Amino acid sequence: MKTITINSLSELNMAAQNILEHSGEETIFALNGKMGAGKTTLIKAFCNVLGVKEVVSSPTFSLINEYSDKNKNPVFHFDFYRIKKLDEVYDIGYEEYFYSHNKCFIEWPELISELLPESYVYISIDEIEDGKRTISYKIK
């Protein structure tokens, strides 16, 4: 597992770029962390690096937001915090997104772990002193 220490928000784009560069052909990014750890903020950084121009916000109630990267490719942002049962994820047609070969960033992936593809980038965000964060990642 590789780890990046983030001392300030200004370092997030660099961290996002680093993770994307070391992710090979992976398109699924599963972000794990406590409430308020910075999952949505890191996804905003990923989207910024990918050239997304739309406003990036957490799809807490809609479950999914779709953006376009600089090449007009879809970028999908999921937030599964509020799901009660997996049927809700089946209902949105998750397979079309996960297996589309487009970037998918997933908040609260542990709630749908059995639906994740065989291979994906696992990202863990941990708060440390003074508001700093460690971002650890590996391909699973």
Buried (B, 14 or more C-beta within 10 A) or exposed (E): EEEBEBEEEEBBBEBBBBBBEEBEEBBBBBBBBEEEBBBBBBBBBBBBBBBBEEEBEBBBEEBBBEBBBEEEBBBBBBBBBEBEEBEBBEEBEBEEBBEEEBBBBBBBBEBBEEBBBEEBBBBBBBBEEEEEBEBBBBBE
